[in-house]
Amino acid sequence: MARQQIGIGAVPRRPLGVRIRRFRGRLLVAVGGESYELTDSAADIFAWMSGSLTVGAIGAQLSADYGIPHEEAVADVAEFVSWLLERRLAEMTTPPPAAR
């Protein structure tokens, strides 16, 4: 299955029904019968998916926090959000009025 293309202005959020646990310093997320352990950077992206930040804004934060080029960070965020969408661990929402 081809991954969904996620634009820089897309606004991801964590959906209801996703279980989130911190275990031995790692973030675990689960939906249905599947669970996943997130890396530190993936956990940060997941945490920033509040429904108020665009993929571009999350990428800018990732770039600043991890010292990677902005374009690379935005591409990484878009790819990760697409991966989360495939697993029902994310959903897309409408940007808040100030971000439109």
C-alpha positions as CSV (number, residue, x, y, z in Angstrom):
1,M,0.0,0.0,0.0
2,A,1.3,3.4,-0.9
3,R,1.9,5.9,1.9
4,Q,-0.4,8.9,2.0
5,Q,1.4,12.1,1.0
6,I,1.3,14.6,3.8
7,G,1.7,18.3,3.1
8,I,3.5,20.9,5.1
9,G,0.2,22.6,6.1
10,A,-1.4,19.4,7.3
11,V,-2.4,19.3,11.0
12,P,-2.1,15.9,12.6
13,R,-3.4,15.0,16.0
14,R,-3.6,12.0,18.3
15,P,-7.0,10.3,18.1
16,L,-9.1,9.2,21.0
17,G,-8.7,5.5,21.7
18,V,-4.9,5.4,21.3
19,R,-3.4,4.0,24.5
20,I,-0.1,5.7,25.6
21,R,2.2,4.4,28.2
22,R,5.7,5.3,29.3
23,F,7.7,2.2,30.3
24,R,11.4,2.1,31.2
25,G,11.9,5.5,29.7
26,R,10.3,4.6,26.4
27,L,6.9,5.7,24.9
28,L,4.6,2.9,23.9
29,V,1.5,3.6,21.8
30,A,-1.2,1.1,21.0
31,V,-4.5,0.8,19.2
32,G,-6.5,-2.3,18.7
33,G,-4.3,-5.3,19.3
34,E,-1.1,-3.6,18.0
35,S,1.5,-1.7,20.1
36,Y,4.6,0.2,19.0
37,E,7.7,1.5,20.9
38,L,8.6,5.0,19.7
39,T,12.1,6.4,19.5
40,D,12.9,9.6,21.3
41,S,12.4,11.8,18.2
42,A,9.2,9.9,17.2
43,A,7.9,10.3,20.8
44,D,8.6,14.1,20.5
45,I,6.7,14.3,17.2
46,F,3.8,12.3,18.6
47,A,3.6,14.6,21.6
48,W,3.6,17.7,19.4
49,M,0.6,16.3,17.4
50,S,-1.9,18.3,19.4
51,G,-4.2,19.2,16.5
52,S,-2.9,22.8,16.6
53,L,0.5,22.5,14.9
54,T,1.1,21.9,11.2
55,V,3.6,19.4,9.9
56,G,5.8,22.4,9.0
57,A,5.7,23.7,12.6
58,I,6.4,20.3,14.0
59,G,9.3,19.9,11.6
60,A,10.7,23.3,12.7
61,Q,10.6,22.2,16.3
62,L,12.3,18.9,15.4
63,S,14.9,20.8,13.4
64,A,15.6,23.1,16.4
65,D,15.7,20.3,19.0
66,Y,17.8,17.8,17.0
67,G,20.0,20.1,14.9
68,I,19.0,18.7,11.6
69,P,18.1,20.7,8.4
70,H,14.6,22.0,8.3
71,E,13.7,20.3,5.0
72,E,14.9,17.0,6.3
73,A,12.9,17.4,9.6
74,V,9.7,18.3,7.8
75,A,10.1,15.3,5.4
76,D,10.7,13.0,8.5
77,V,7.6,14.4,10.2
78,A,5.5,13.9,7.1
79,E,6.7,10.3,6.7
80,F,6.2,9.5,10.3
81,V,2.7,11.0,10.3
82,S,1.8,8.9,7.2
83,W,3.1,5.8,9.0
84,L,0.9,6.7,12.1
85,L,-2.1,7.2,9.9
86,E,-1.7,3.8,8.3
87,R,-1.9,2.3,11.8
88,R,-4.8,4.5,13.1
89,L,-2.4,6.2,15.6
90,A,-3.0,9.6,14.1
91,E,-5.7,11.5,12.3
92,M,-5.8,14.8,10.4
93,T,-7.7,17.8,11.5
94,T,-8.5,21.3,10.3
95,P,-5.9,23.9,11.1
96,P,-7.0,26.4,13.8
97,P,-8.1,29.8,12.4
98,A,-4.8,31.5,13.3
99,A,-2.9,29.0,11.2
100,R,-5.0,29.2,8.1
